[in-house]
């Protein structure tokens, strides 16, 4: 119980820092840059649909704990640990966006299955495995768009995000050691949806370079007790297969704290994933 309270306090602080950072960047542009940033005039909007389809590889370190039928196991894995023990291409992500004028929709998918290091639980050792599928689905509303120069090469837009994040988490605990009869493995899974709100800032640094920063929070006890995410991605525009595309590198962190049931029926998943990502985004 004390460990769970510590995780909740830590998650709230980390999530607050992530969203405060995004809000600070937005406020900085509005308050200090308003004198030299020009709001993009409405008649320059092209009123066309725009689509992005991307595939990303995410390489996170992971820490936290998982619980199945009241038995808890903790883990703290580096990126190299998770690469060696993943049963999938680690952190494979698909990403899709559709935008029309100031409104848009964003979908993001992650699937991975990871076996963690064995740990002692009383006289036994336990090897935890977590299989997870996570899907983000958010609407985006562009609040404002600024030109950062007089020739239209540099600009910034700020979007409000609202939607949900679906989790399907399976926890497995395999026991060993202590001699004699070894308890059978425990295998349990749960699915839930978190409401999510956040901000995203898209900055065209030049005709070739773009920077995207996103932060969101969610859960609020309706799914997870608390969840947060932050990401920063730097992209370079190219032409590939006669199509506009962006080569992207960045860093993403995602955290949630979920529990269901009590005592021997309790299921729990408390996880923080963070690490670099690399991807290719096609734009239509």
C-alpha positions in Angstrom: 0.0 0.0 0.0 2.8 2.4 0.9 4.6 1.6 -2.4 1.4 2.2 -4.4 0.9 5.6 -2.7 4.5 6.5 -3.5 4.0 5.6 -7.2 0.8 7.7 -7.3 2.5 10.7 -5.9 5.5 10.3 -8.3 3.2 9.8 -11.3 1.2 13.0 -10.4 4.4 15.0 -10.1 5.9 13.7 -13.3 2.6 14.2 -15.2 2.3 17.7 -13.9 5.9 18.5 -15.0 5.2 17.2 -18.5 2.0 19.2 -19.0 3.5 22.3 -17.3 6.3 22.2 -19.8 4.0 22.2 -22.8 1.9 25.0 -21.3 5.0 27.0 -20.6 6.2 26.7 -24.2 2.8 27.8 -25.5 2.6 30.7 -23.1 6.1 31.8 -24.0 5.2 32.1 -27.7 1.9 33.9 -27.0 3.3 36.3 -24.4 6.8 37.0 -25.6 6.4 36.4 -29.3 3.1 38.0 -30.0 4.8 41.3 -31.0 6.8 39.6 -33.8 4.6 36.5 -34.5 1.8 37.1 -37.1 -1.4 35.1 -36.9 -1.9 33.2 -40.1 -4.8 34.8 -42.0 -7.8 32.6 -42.6 -7.8 33.1 -46.4 -4.4 31.3 -46.6 -6.0 28.0 -45.4 -6.3 25.5 -48.2 -9.5 23.8 -46.9 -8.2 20.4 -48.0 -7.9 17.1 -46.1 -4.4 16.2 -45.1 -3.3 12.8 -43.9 -0.2 11.4 -42.1 0.6 7.7 -41.9 3.8 6.7 -40.0 5.5 3.7 -38.5 7.8 4.2 -35.5 10.2 2.1 -33.5 10.2 3.0 -29.8 13.1 1.8 -27.6 12.0 2.4 -24.0 13.5 1.6 -20.6 10.7 0.3 -18.3 10.1 0.4 -14.5 7.2 -0.3 -12.3 5.3 -3.3 -11.0 2.7 -5.8 -12.1 0.2 -7.7 -10.0 -1.9 -10.8 -10.7 -4.2 -12.5 -8.2 -2.7 -10.5 -5.4 0.9 -11.4 -6.1 3.1 -8.4 -7.0 6.4 -8.3 -8.9 8.5 -5.2 -9.5 10.8 -4.6 -12.5 13.4 -2.0 -13.6 14.7 -2.7 -17.0 17.1 -0.7 -19.2 16.6 -0.4 -22.9 19.1 -3.2 -23.5 17.3 -5.4 -21.1 14.0 -5.0 -22.8 15.5 -5.5 -26.2 17.0 -8.8 -25.2 13.8 -10.0 -23.6 11.1 -8.7 -25.9 9.1 -11.3 -27.8 8.2 -8.7 -30.4 9.9 -6.0 -32.4 10.1 -3.8 -29.3 7.8 -0.8 -29.2 6.5 -1.1 -32.8 4.1 1.8 -33.3 1.7 2.8 -36.0 0.5 6.4 -36.2 -2.2 8.0 -38.3 -3.6 11.6 -38.5 -6.3 13.3 -40.6 -6.8 17.1 -40.6 -9.2 19.5 -42.2 -8.7 23.2 -41.5 -8.5 23.5 -37.7 -10.0 20.1 -36.8 -8.3 16.7 -36.9 -8.1 13.2 -35.5 -5.1 11.2 -34.2 -4.7 7.5 -33.7 -1.6 5.7 -32.3 -1.0 2.0 -31.7 1.6 0.2 -29.7 2.0 -3.6 -29.1 4.8 -5.4 -27.3 5.4 -8.4 -25.1 8.3 -8.4 -22.6 9.7 -10.9 -20.1 11.4 -9.1 -17.2 14.2 -10.2 -14.8 13.4 -12.7 -12.1 13.0 -11.3 -8.6 12.6 -12.8 -5.1 9.1 -13.1 -3.6 9.5 -14.7 -0.2 11.3 -18.1 -0.6 10.4 -18.2 -4.3 11.6 -16.4 -7.4 9.1 -15.0 -9.9 9.6 -14.0 -13.5 7.1 -11.5 -14.7 5.9 -11.1 -18.3 3.7 -8.3 -19.6 1.9 -8.3 -22.9 0.4 -4.9 -23.8 -1.6 -3.3 -26.6 -2.2 0.5 -26.2 -4.2 2.6 -28.6 -4.5 6.4 -28.4 -7.5 8.0 -30.1 -7.8 11.8 -29.8 -9.4 14.7 -31.5 -7.3 17.8 -32.2 -8.5 21.4 -32.4 -6.0 24.0 -33.6 -6.3 26.9 -31.2 -3.9 29.3 -33.1 -1.3 29.4 -35.8 1.6 31.9 -35.9 4.0 33.0 -38.5 7.5 33.4 -36.9 8.9 35.4 -39.8 7.8 37.6 -42.7 8.3 35.2 -45.5 6.3 32.2 -44.2 9.2 29.8 -43.7 8.8 29.4 -40.0 5.5 29.0 -38.1 4.0 27.5 -34.9 0.6 26.1 -34.2 -1.0 25.0 -30.9 -3.6 22.3 -30.7 -5.9 21.2 -27.9 -6.2 17.4 -27.6 -9.1 15.4 -26.1 -10.0 11.7 -26.4 -9.0 8.4 -24.8 -6.3 5.8 -24.4 -7.2 2.1 -24.5 -5.1 -0.4 -22.7 -5.1 -4.2 -22.9 -2.6 -5.5 -20.4 -1.8 -9.2 -19.7 0.3 -10.1 -16.7 2.0 -13.5 -16.2 4.0 -14.6 -13.2 6.2 -17.8 -13.5 7.5 -19.2 -10.2 10.6 -21.1 -9.4 13.2 -22.0 -6.7 12.8 -23.0 -3.0 12.6 -26.7 -3.9 9.6 -28.9 -3.5 6.3 -28.2 -5.3 6.5 -25.0 -7.3 3.2 -23.0 -7.5 1.6 -22.9 -10.9 2.0 -19.8 -13.1 -0.5 -17.0 -12.7 -1.9 -15.5 -15.9 -4.4 -12.6 -15.8 -5.3 -9.7 -18.0 -7.5 -6.6 -18.0 -8.6 -3.9 -20.4 -9.7 -0.3 -19.7 -9.9 3.2 -21.2 -8.5 6.4 -19.8 -10.0 9.8 -20.7 -7.1 12.0 -22.0 -6.6 15.8 -22.4 -3.5 17.6 -23.5 -1.7 20.0 -25.9 0.4 19.7 -28.9 2.8 22.3 -30.4 3.9 22.0 -34.0 6.8 24.3 -35.1 8.2 24.7 -38.6 11.8 25.7 -37.8 12.6 26.0 -41.5 11.2 24.7 -44.9 12.9 21.4 -44.1 12.9 21.0 -40.3 9.9 20.6 -38.0 9.5 20.1 -34.2 6.5 18.6 -32.5 6.0 18.6 -28.7 3.1 16.9 -27.0 1.9 16.5 -23.4 -1.2 14.9 -22.0 -2.7 13.6 -18.7 -5.5 11.2 -18.1 -7.1 8.5 -16.1 -8.4 10.6 -13.2 -9.6 7.5 -11.4 -12.1 6.6 -14.3 -9.6 4.0 -15.7 -6.1 4.4 -14.4 -5.7 6.2 -11.1 -3.5 8.6 -13.1 -1.7 8.5 -16.4 0.6 10.9 -18.4 2.5 11.1 -21.6 5.0 13.5 -23.1 6.9 13.4 -26.4 9.2 15.6 -28.5 9.9 14.7 -32.1 12.3 16.4 -34.6 11.6 15.8 -38.3 13.3 16.4 -41.6 11.2 16.7 -44.8 12.2 14.5 -47.7 10.7 13.1 -51.0 10.5 9.3 -51.0 8.7 7.2 -53.6 7.5 10.4 -55.2 5.7 11.3 -52.0 6.2 13.9 -49.2 7.7 12.2 -46.1 9.4 13.1 -42.9 12.3 11.3 -41.2 11.7 11.6 -37.4 13.7 11.1 -34.2 12.6 11.9 -30.8 11.9 10.9 -27.2 8.7 9.6 -25.6 7.6 8.8 -22.1 4.3 7.1 -21.1 3.2 6.2 -17.6 0.0 4.8 -16.0 -1.1 3.4 -12.6 -4.0 1.0 -12.7 -5.5 -1.4 -10.1 -8.6 -3.5 -9.9 -10.0 -5.7 -7.2 -8.6 -6.3 -3.7 -6.6 -9.0 -1.9 -6.1 -12.3 -3.8 -8.3 -11.0 -6.6 -6.3 -7.8 -7.2 -4.9 -7.0 -10.6 -2.4 -4.1 -11.0 -0.2 -2.5 -13.6 2.1 0.4 -12.7 4.5 1.2 -15.5 6.6 4.0 -16.8 8.2 3.6 -20.3 10.6 6.2 -21.6 13.2 6.2 -24.4 14.1 7.3 -27.9 12.1 6.7 -31.1 12.8 6.8 -34.8 10.2 6.7 -37.6 9.1 7.5 -41.1 6.0 9.6 -41.8 4.3 9.7 -45.2 2.2 12.8 -45.8 -0.7 12.9 -48.3 
